[in-house]
Amino acid sequence: MGTHAPDMQRAAEWLAARLRLCGPLVAELWPTQGHPAVYAEWLGAPGAPTILVYGHYDVQPPEPLDRWKTLPFAPTVIGERVYGRGVSDDKGPLLIAVQVADAYFAATGGLPVNVKFLFEGEEELGSVHLPALVAAQAGRLAADFVLSADGGMWSAEIPSLTVSARGLAALEFTVRGPAKDLHSGRHGGSLQNPLHAIAELVASLHTPDGRVAVDGFYDGVTERGSAERQATARLPFSDAGYLAQTGAPEVFGEAGYSTLERQWDRPTLELNGLWGGYTAEGSKTVLPAEAHAKLTCRLVAGQEPGRIPGLIEAHLSRHLPPGVTLDVRPGEHGARAYRIPEGHVGRRVAGEVLEQVYGVAPLEVGMGGSIPVLETFQQLLGLDTVFFSFAVGDEDIHAPNEFFRLPRIAQGHQAWARYWARLAEVGRATALQHG
């Protein structure tokens, strides 16, 4: 699993030890074919609901290092923010749940509900080994639903509850021309340049108005009703504020939809990487042998992640310029779109608790990103997932200078403690219903 495997092992061991410090928690390292998962449980509340708390301790690479104003792996407090890789995604939110368990044990000797923790080390790799682990440990992981420390709120000023997430499909492709790099003066104009060809291919994937041009891509996608669209339009969002946050000159996307609709409710196809030829300093006059691209698609309800790469491959094959060959490699993971059922008890309790903490009912919002483990929990355990993270979407997640707002720690402590207590009350009053 690469040069940082020992670091990941140490991180998992630290997390297991931290869980044991809470008190009577049984904490274990569960090996996978990659990085280990950390599991812990306390089942001392007979008759109370059982929740599976999910999070991940792995992080994205810190590069580019020269863009950081602090050391990425030395958490640094500046004002009311702590900076460092992973402080928002997902180490800070994950630790909040652990600290609340610690506080409950110290104050009362137990928890209001039965709690199982599952913290993985490969979420940023697409949770590639988690399905096999969950299948093997399905009995140990049985619960009423999943409460996720991963995710995040829409805004730091307005509480929000994420109720949906888009799915994911991915692929890479290579365009090959000559058997080796050639002199561009000697051979240019006589052979197809793979960089030119791949640029033409990439341009063919969208129409000028931003719609994906792949045949069959939108099959199964349904339009949202007018009431849903109006509810999204009423949210406190502006394109001007969004542009100020991102630094982009203007918004762009599929015609006929607002920015939030494009982010939450419409599928996308994005080019994530494009490279080939000579890219180092200075000039090297070559006609490159090959060029490469990486794509990911965010999917909505009605789209099957296993079908989308094949549609894209067929499109690329049909539009392949002359003089080159095409090699397509589907991504290792995918996920369907997800939505928490309207009447789910975990969703209802989350809304109640956030209103108690913030004094205003939370907005119900979507997530433009994808969390593949949602489908794993649903398919293998039959469990829905409730997002309950106190990270915020603007905290430079995956980018240099990632940060976590320190006041959110206290807010998260209060909310997680209230959540477990309220869920215990609901569980005593009525039989817990699944979605």
C-alpha positions in Angstrom: 0.0 0.0 0.0 2.9 2.4 -0.6 5.7 4.0 1.4 3.3 5.4 4.1 1.9 2.0 5.2 3.9 2.1 8.5 2.5 5.6 9.1 -1.0 4.3 8.5 -0.4 1.4 10.9 0.8 3.8 13.6 -2.3 6.0 13.1 -4.6 3.0 13.4 -2.8 1.9 16.6 -3.0 5.4 18.1 -6.8 5.5 17.3 -7.4 2.1 18.9 -5.4 3.2 22.0 -7.4 6.4 22.2 -10.7 4.5 22.1 -9.5 2.2 24.9 -8.7 5.3 27.0 -12.4 6.1 27.0 -13.1 3.3 29.5 -14.9 0.0 28.9 -14.6 0.0 25.2 -13.4 -3.2 23.4 -11.1 -1.9 20.6 -9.5 -3.9 17.9 -7.5 -3.5 14.7 -9.2 -5.3 11.8 -6.7 -6.1 9.0 -7.6 -5.7 5.4 -5.6 -6.2 2.1 -4.7 -2.6 2.5 -4.7 -0.4 5.6 -6.4 -1.7 8.8 -9.7 -0.6 10.1 -10.3 0.3 13.8 -13.3 -1.2 15.5 -14.6 -0.7 19.0 -17.9 -1.4 20.8 -19.9 -0.9 24.0 -23.1 -2.8 24.3 -24.1 -2.1 27.8 -27.5 -0.5 27.2 -29.9 -3.5 26.8 -33.1 -2.6 25.0 -31.7 0.7 23.7 -30.9 1.3 20.0 -27.6 0.3 18.6 -25.7 2.7 16.2 -22.7 2.2 14.1 -20.4 5.3 14.2 -18.4 5.6 11.0 -15.4 7.7 10.1 -12.0 7.5 8.5 -8.5 8.3 9.7 -6.7 8.4 6.3 -6.2 11.7 4.5 -5.4 13.1 1.1 -1.8 13.7 0.1 -0.6 17.2 1.2 0.9 18.3 -2.1 1.6 21.0 -3.3 3.7 21.6 -0.2 4.8 25.1 -1.3 1.2 26.3 -1.0 0.9 25.5 2.7 1.4 28.3 5.2 1.9 25.8 8.1 3.4 22.3 8.2 0.6 20.0 6.9 1.3 17.3 9.5 1.9 19.5 12.5 -1.5 20.9 13.6 -1.2 24.6 14.1 -3.7 26.9 15.8 -4.2 30.3 14.3 -7.0 32.3 15.8 -10.1 30.1 15.9 -8.8 27.6 13.4 -6.5 24.6 13.5 -4.6 24.0 10.3 -3.3 20.6 9.1 -4.0 17.8 6.6 -7.1 15.9 7.7 -8.2 18.2 10.5 -11.6 18.7 8.8 -11.7 15.5 6.7 -12.1 13.5 8.8 -9.9 13.5 12.0 -11.5 16.4 13.8 -15.1 15.3 13.3 -14.1 11.7 14.0 -12.4 12.6 17.3 -15.5 14.5 18.4 -17.5 11.3 18.6 -14.7 9.6 20.5 -14.4 12.4 23.0 -18.2 12.4 23.6 -18.0 8.7 24.5 -15.1 9.5 26.8 -17.1 12.2 28.5 -20.2 9.9 29.0 -18.1 7.2 30.5 -16.4 9.6 32.9 -19.6 11.2 33.9 -22.1 8.3 34.1 -20.0 5.1 33.6 -21.9 4.2 30.4 -23.6 5.4 27.2 -27.3 6.1 26.6 -27.3 3.8 23.5 -25.2 0.9 22.3 -22.4 2.1 20.2 -20.1 0.4 17.7 -17.3 2.4 16.0 -15.8 1.6 12.6 -13.0 3.8 11.5 -11.4 2.9 8.2 -8.1 3.8 6.6 -8.9 3.8 2.9 -11.8 6.2 2.4 -9.7 8.5 0.3 -8.9 5.5 -1.9 -12.5 4.7 -2.4 -12.9 2.3 0.5 -11.7 -0.4 -1.9 -11.2 -3.1 0.8 -14.0 -2.2 3.1 -16.8 -4.2 1.4 -15.0 -7.5 2.0 -14.3 -6.5 5.6 -17.9 -5.5 6.2 -19.2 -8.7 4.7 -16.8 -10.8 6.8 -17.8 -8.9 10.0 -21.5 -8.4 9.3 -22.5 -10.0 12.5 -20.3 -7.8 14.7 -21.5 -4.7 12.7 -25.2 -5.3 13.1 -26.9 -2.1 14.2 -30.1 0.0 13.7 -28.4 2.6 11.5 -25.1 4.3 10.8 -24.2 7.7 12.2 -21.4 9.1 10.1 -18.7 11.5 11.5 -17.7 11.9 7.8 -19.5 14.4 5.6 -19.9 18.0 6.6 -22.2 21.0 6.8 -23.0 23.4 4.0 -22.2 26.6 5.9 -20.5 27.7 9.1 -23.3 30.3 9.8 -26.4 28.1 9.1 -26.8 24.6 10.4 -27.5 22.0 7.8 -28.3 18.3 7.5 -27.1 16.5 4.5 -29.8 14.1 3.2 -28.3 13.0 -0.1 -25.1 12.3 -1.9 -24.3 11.7 -5.5 -22.8 8.5 -6.7 -19.5 7.9 -8.5 -18.0 6.2 -11.5 -14.4 6.6 -12.8 -12.1 5.6 -15.6 -8.7 6.4 -17.1 -7.8 6.2 -20.8 -4.6 6.4 -22.9 -4.2 7.4 -26.5 -1.2 5.9 -28.3 0.5 6.9 -31.5 4.0 6.1 -32.5 6.0 3.4 -30.6 8.2 6.0 -29.0 8.6 9.8 -28.6 9.7 11.3 -31.9 11.4 14.5 -33.1 8.6 17.0 -33.8 10.5 18.6 -36.6 11.3 15.4 -38.4 7.9 13.7 -37.9 5.4 16.5 -37.0 2.7 16.8 -39.6 3.3 13.2 -40.8 1.8 11.3 -37.8 -1.1 11.9 -35.5 -0.1 13.6 -32.3 -1.6 11.8 -29.3 -2.0 15.0 -27.4 -4.0 16.6 -30.2 -6.1 13.4 -30.4 -6.8 13.3 -26.7 -7.7 17.0 -26.7 -10.2 16.3 -29.4 -11.6 13.3 -27.5 -12.0 15.3 -24.3 -13.7 18.1 -26.0 -16.2 15.7 -27.5 -17.5 14.6 -24.1 -19.6 17.7 -23.6 -21.8 20.0 -25.7 -21.0 23.7 -25.7 -23.7 24.4 -23.1 -22.2 22.0 -20.6 -24.4 18.9 -21.1 -22.6 15.5 -21.2 -22.6 14.3 -24.8 -22.2 10.6 -24.1 -25.1 8.6 -25.6 -27.2 7.0 -22.8 -25.5 9.0 -20.0 -28.8 10.5 -18.8 -30.9 7.3 -19.1 -32.8 6.7 -15.9 -32.3 10.3 -14.6 -35.6 12.0 -13.6 -36.3 15.7 -13.4 -37.0 17.1 -9.9 -40.5 18.4 -9.3 -41.2 22.1 -9.2 -41.7 22.1 -5.4 -38.3 20.6 -4.9 -36.7 23.0 -7.3 -38.3 26.0 -5.6 -37.1 24.7 -2.2 -33.6 24.7 -3.5 -34.0 28.2 -5.0 -35.1 29.5 -1.6 -31.8 28.5 0.1 -29.5 31.3 1.2 -27.1 30.9 -1.7 -25.8 33.3 -4.4 -23.5 32.7 -7.4 -21.6 35.9 -6.4 -20.8 34.5 -3.0 -19.8 31.1 -4.5 -17.5 32.8 -7.0 -15.9 34.8 -4.2 -15.3 31.6 -2.3 -13.8 29.6 -5.2 -12.0 32.4 -7.0 -13.4 31.5 -10.4 -14.5 34.2 -12.9 -18.0 32.9 -13.6 -20.2 29.8 -13.1 -20.6 27.3 -15.9 -22.6 24.0 -16.3 -25.5 22.3 -17.8 -27.9 24.8 -19.1 -31.3 25.2 -17.5 -30.2 24.5 -13.9 -29.0 26.6 -11.0 -25.6 26.1 -9.5 -26.9 24.2 -6.5 -29.0 21.9 -8.8 -25.9 21.2 -10.8 -24.0 20.3 -7.7 -26.6 18.2 -5.9 -29.2 16.9 -8.4 -27.6 16.6 -11.9 -25.0 14.1 -13.0 -21.6 15.3 -14.2 -18.5 14.1 -16.1 -15.3 15.9 -15.1 -11.8 15.7 -16.4 -9.5 15.2 -13.4 -6.2 14.9 -15.1 -4.7 15.3 -18.6 -1.1 14.8 -19.4 1.5 13.6 -21.9 4.7 14.6 -23.7 7.3 16.8 -22.2 6.1 18.9 -19.2 9.4 19.8 -17.4 11.1 23.1 -17.5 12.2 24.5 -20.8 11.5 23.1 -24.3 11.8 19.6 -25.8 10.6 19.3 -29.3 8.9 15.9 -29.3 5.9 14.3 -30.8 4.9 12.2 -27.8 4.1 8.5 -28.1 1.0 8.7 -25.8 -1.3 10.9 -23.8 -3.4 10.2 -20.7 -6.6 11.3 -19.0 -8.5 10.6 -15.8 -12.3 11.1 -15.6 -14.8 10.9 -12.8 -18.6 11.1 -13.0 -20.9 12.1 -10.2 -24.2 10.2 -10.5 -27.7 10.8 -9.4 -30.6 8.4 -8.7 -31.4 6.2 -11.7 -27.8 5.9 -12.9 -25.9 2.6 -12.5 -22.1 3.1 -11.7 -21.2 -0.1 -13.4 -22.8 1.0 -16.7 -21.4 4.5 -17.1 -17.8 3.6 -17.9 -18.9 1.4 -20.7 -21.0 4.2 -22.2 -18.0 6.5 -22.0 -15.7 3.9 -23.6 -18.1 3.5 -26.5 -18.2 7.2 -27.0 -14.4 7.5 -27.0 -14.1 4.6 -29.5 -16.7 6.2 -31.8 -14.9 9.6 -31.7 -11.3 8.4 -31.8 -9.3 10.4 -34.3 -7.4 8.5 -37.0 -3.8 7.5 -36.4 -4.0 6.5 -32.7 -5.2 3.6 -30.6 -7.3 3.8 -27.4 -6.8 1.9 -24.1 -9.6 2.4 -21.5 -9.3 1.3 -17.8 -12.4 1.5 -15.6 -11.9 2.8 -12.1 -11.6 0.4 -9.2 -14.7 1.7 -7.3 -18.0 3.2 -7.9 -21.2 4.0 -5.9 -24.8 4.7 -6.5 -26.4 8.0 -5.4 -27.9 7.9 -1.9 -30.7 9.6 -0.1 -31.8 9.2 3.5 -35.5 8.1 3.7 -37.8 11.0 4.7 -39.2 9.3 7.9 -35.9 7.8 9.1 -35.7 8.1 12.9 -32.0 9.0 12.7 -32.7 11.8 10.3 -35.5 13.1 12.5 -33.3 13.1 15.7 -30.5 14.8 13.9 -32.8 17.7 12.9 -34.2 18.0 16.4 -30.7 18.1 18.0 -29.2 20.6 15.5 -32.2 22.9 16.2 -31.5 22.6 20.0 -27.8 23.4 19.5 -28.1 26.3 17.0 -31.5 27.6 17.9 -32.8 27.3 14.3 -34.0 24.3 12.3 -31.3 23.0 10.0 -31.5 23.4 6.2 -31.8 20.0 4.5 -29.2 20.0 1.7 -27.5 17.7 -0.7 -23.8 16.6 -1.1 -22.2 17.0 -4.4 -19.5 14.5 -3.5 -19.7 10.8 -3.0 -19.1 8.4 -0.1 -18.9 4.8 -1.6 -19.3 3.2 1.9 -22.9 4.3 2.0 -23.8 1.7 -0.6 -21.6 -0.9 1.3 -23.6 -0.4 4.5 -26.9 -0.4 2.6 -26.2 -3.5 0.6 -24.3 -5.7 3.0 -25.8 -4.6 6.4 -29.2 -3.2 5.3 -28.4 0.1 7.1 -29.1 3.7 6.2 -26.6 6.3 7.1 -27.2 9.7 8.8 -24.5 12.4 8.3 -23.5 14.1 11.5 -20.2 15.9 10.8 -19.3 19.3 12.0 -16.8 20.0 9.3 -17.8 22.8 6.8 -17.5 22.5 3.1 -15.3 25.6 2.8 -12.5 24.3 5.0 -10.1 23.7 2.1 -10.7 19.9 2.3 -8.2 18.1 0.0 -6.4 21.3 -0.6 -3.4 23.2 0.9 -4.2 24.9 4.2 -7.0 22.6 5.3 -8.5 23.9 8.5 -11.2 23.1 11.1 -13.0 25.8 13.1 -12.3 25.3 16.8 -15.8 26.5 17.9 -17.2 23.6 15.9 -15.6 21.1 18.4 -17.7 22.3 21.3 -20.8 22.5 19.1 -20.1 18.9 18.0 -19.6 17.7 21.5 -22.9 19.1 22.6 -24.7 17.8 19.5 -23.3 14.2 19.7 -24.1 14.0 23.4 -27.7 15.2 22.8 -28.1 12.9 19.9 -27.3 9.8 21.9 -29.5 10.9 24.8 -32.4 11.8 22.5 -32.1 8.5 20.5 -32.3 6.6 23.7 -35.5 8.4 24.6 -37.0 7.7 21.2 -35.9 4.1 21.4 -37.7 3.6 24.7 -40.8 5.3 23.6 -41.3 3.4 20.3 -39.9 0.5 18.4 -37.1 1.7 16.2 -38.0 1.7 12.6 -35.7 1.4 9.7 -36.1 4.1 7.0 
